[in-house]
Amino acid sequence: MTDPIVVGVDGSGRSLRALVWAAHEAALRQCPLRVIHVLPPARSYATTEEGRVQETSSRDRGVVDEATTIVREAHPDLEVTSALPSGTPAAVLLSEAERAQTVVLGAKGMGGFGSLLLGSVALQVVGHAACPVVIVNHVTTGHGRIVVGTDGSAHSRAALAYAFEEASLRGAQVQAVHAWSHPEPHAYVSAAQDAMAKEHRQALEEWLAPLREQHPDVEVVEQVPDEPPVIALARASDRAGLLVVGSRGLGGFHGLALGSVSHQLLQFSQCPLAVVRPRT
C-alpha cells in the first residue's frame, strides 16, 4: 500500500488550512490521506464524569467527521482514512511519520495541537520526523514557484530533491537560494568579493546539475544573495507557493535536531514551510 499523507486536525481554522493543503498534496501524489485528531491520554478521563467523557468524544469525532467531509467534497476520488489515537501529540505524530510520505500541521491550533508554531510539539515533530513535515500558516495561491534553501549539506540536498519533486508535480518553477555573507558585510565591492560570489554560484550550479537532469521539465532560477539565509528565504517566501529547507545545515552541531535557520523560518515564512531530513 502506498504511504499516506498524514494531517493533524483539531477543528481550528489553521488546521483546516493544513487539511486543504494536505488533501491537494495527496491528490497530486495519488496517495491516501490520513486524518489524525489526537486525544489526551486515556487515563485523563478517569476522574471525569461519564457525561463529560461522552461530550468530549462526540466533539472529537465531529472534528474528524467535518475534516473528512471537506476532503471528500473537494476530492471525491481520494482515499481518506481517519483515526483518533490518544497520547501526546508529538509522540503520536512521530509514530505516524514512520509510515507517511509527509506530515502536515497547521501553524497554530487548539486543544491537543495548541501553539504548534512556537511550542515543543512542532519543534519535536519537525526536528525528528522520519519524513518531511509541512507547517501551514498562510496558504498562498497564484505563485507557481517553489523556493528552496541550500548550502551543500546532506539535509539541504534532501530539501533540493523534495523541491524538484514538488515543482514537477505542480508544474512550478524552482527558485534555488544559496545565501552567504561576506566576512566584512560593509566592505566595498572588491575583486575578492566578486570571486567569492562566483565561487558560491558555481557550487550552487554543481548541486543543481543532477536534479536538472532528473527533472528536465522544471524551470530553475538561481539566487546567490550576499545576506543571512533567514532574511533571504523569508523574503522569497512572500511570493512562493512553498518554501523548502533542510532541518539543519552545515552550520549546526553534529546531531542537532533542528537548525537555527529552519527554526526561525517556522516563524517568518510567508507560505507553507516544508522541513526535510535525509531518509536513513
N, C-alpha and C positions, 0 to 999 in steps of 0.2 A: 504494500500500500504506500502511496506517495505521502511523504511527511507533510503535515498541515502548516498553515499559517495560524499561530495562536494569538488571540487578542484578549486582554483583560478588560472587563467592563464592570461598572458599578452604578450605572444609571445617570452619571453626571454628563453635562454637555461635552466636556473634553473627552471622556471615554467614548462617547458616541462618535466624535470626530475620528478617534482612533479606530473605531469599528468600521466606519466608512472607508478609511484608508486601507485597513486590513482586508476588507471584502474586495476592494478593487485590486489589491495585490494578488489575492488568491485567484481571482478571475483571470488576471494576466498570466499567472503561472499555471493555471488549470490544475490547481490542487485544492484539497479540502480546507475549510475554515473551521477552527475550533474556538468556541467562545467560552471563556473561563470567568466565573464570578467566585471569588474566594470568600468563604465564610470564616468567622472566627473559630478557633479550635473548639471541638465538640464539648469539651469539659466546661466551657464558659456558659453552657445552657443549664448546668446542674442546679444552680441556685435561682433560676428564672422560673416564674410561674408558667404553667402549661400554656395559658392563653398567649403570653408574650412570645413563647417559642413558636407557636403557630403563626402569629402575626409576622414575626421576623422571617420565617420560612416562606410565607406567601409573598412577602415583599421581595425577597431574594429571587424566588422563582419568577416573579414578574419582571425583574431586571433582565434575566436571561431570555424570557419569552419575548419581550419587546425587542431585544437585540437580534434574535434570530428572525423575527418577523420583518424587521427593517432590511436585513440582508436578503432574505428570500424574495421580498418585493423588488429589490433593486437587481438581484442576480438570481433569477428563478432556476437556472441550471447549475448553480453552485452547490456542492455538497457541504452542508453545515451540521456540525455537531456541537453539543454544549455540555458543560459539567459545572457542578457546584462543590468543589472539594473544600474541606476545612483545613485550616492551618495558618501559618504565617504567609502573607502574600509573596515575599521574596523566595521562600523555600518552595512553595508550590510552583511559582513561575520558573524557577531554575530547574525544577524537575521536568516541567513541560518542555523546556528548551532543549532537553536531551533528545527529544523526538520531534522537533519542529524545524521548519525551514527558517522561520523568523518569528520573533515575539514582538508584538505591537502593544504599546501602552500609551494612554493619554498623559499629557504633561502633569496634570493635577487631577484629583478626584475626590470622592467622599468615602467614608467608611474605611473598608479594608485597603483602599488604594489612596488614602488621604495624603496629600502633599508629595505625590510621587516625584515631582520635578526636582525638589531640593532634599527630599528625605532619604533615609537609608535604603528604602525598598528599591528606588530607581538606581542608586549607586551600586547596590549589590547585584541587581539583575543585569544592568549594563556592563558592569565590570567582570562578571563571572559566567554569564550565559554561554552555553556551548554553540549558540547560533547567533546571527545578527539580531540586534534589538533596535526597533524603531520607536522613538519617542515623538508623539504627535502633539504639537501645541497649536500651531497655525497650519491649516490646510490651504495650500495655495493652488490656484488654477491658472491656466493660460501660460505657464512657464515651461517650455519644452526643453528643460535643461536640468542636468544632474551635476551638482558641484561635488568634487571630491578633493580632500586634502591629502597630500602625500609627502613623505620625507625619505623614502627608500627603505624604511623598516619593514619587518615581516608583517606587522599589523597594517601598515599603510598599503602594502601590496595586496593584502586581502581586501582592503577597502576599495582599491582600484578595480579589482576583479568584480566586486559586487556592483560598483558604479557602472561599469561597462555592461554588465548583465541587465541591470535595471534600465539603462538607456536603450539597449537593444529591444527589450520588452515594450518600452513605451514610445519608441521612435523618437527619442530625445537626444540632445547634444550632451556630451561630457565636457565640463569645464574643469580641467585638472589644475589645481593650485599648489604650487610648491613655494611657500613663503619662507623667506630668510631675512636675517637682519645683519647689516654691516656692523662690524665691531665698533665703528665710530659713526653712529647714525647721523650726526650733524656735519660730517666732513663733506667738503666739496667733492663733486664728481671727479674721479681720477681714473687713470688708465687701470690701476689696480682694482678699483671698484667695478669698472666695466668688465674686467677679466673674471671677477668673481661671479657677476651676473651671468656671463656667458657659460661659466662652468656649471652653475646651477641649472641653467636651461638645458645644457647637454645631458646632465644627469636625468632631468625630467623626461627628455626625449627617449633615453635608454629605458627607463622604467615603463614608458608607454608603448614602446615598439611591439612587444609580443601581444599586447592586448589589441592594438590596432590590427594586427594580422588575424587574430581570432574573431574580431568584430568589425569587418570592413564596412559594414553598414552604418557605423556610429561616427558621427562628426565629432571631432575633438578640438577644443580650444585650450591652449596652454597659457598659464599665467605664472610668472615668477616675480611676485611683488617683494620689494625690499621693505617689509614691515612684519610685525609679530603675526604668527599664524591665526590666533583667535580673531584679531581685527580683520585680517584679510578674508577669512572664511565667514565670519558673521556678516560682513558687508556683502559678500557674494550670495549668501543665503537669502537675502532680501528679494532676489529676483530668480529664485530657483524653485523647482518642484520637490527637490530632495537634496539634503546635504549628507555626505558620507565621509566618515573618518574612522581610523583605526582606534581601538580602545586605548592604546598608548603608542608612543613613537620612540625615536632614538634618544630623546632627552630624559626618558623615565628610568628609574632604578629597575634592575632586573627583578621580575616578579611583581611589579606594581600592577594592580588590577585595572586601574583607571588613570590615564594620564591627565595632566593639567589642562591640555587643550580640549580634549573631549569632555572633561568635567565642566569647564567653563562654557562650552558650546551648548550644554544642556540648558543653560540659562539664556544664552544670547542668540541662538539660531532662530531665524525668522521663518523657517519652514520645517517640515518633519526632518528629524535627525536620525540617521542610521549609524550605529556604532558597531563595528565589525571586529571580531577576533579571528585569528587564523584557526582553521579547523585542525584538530590534533588527531 
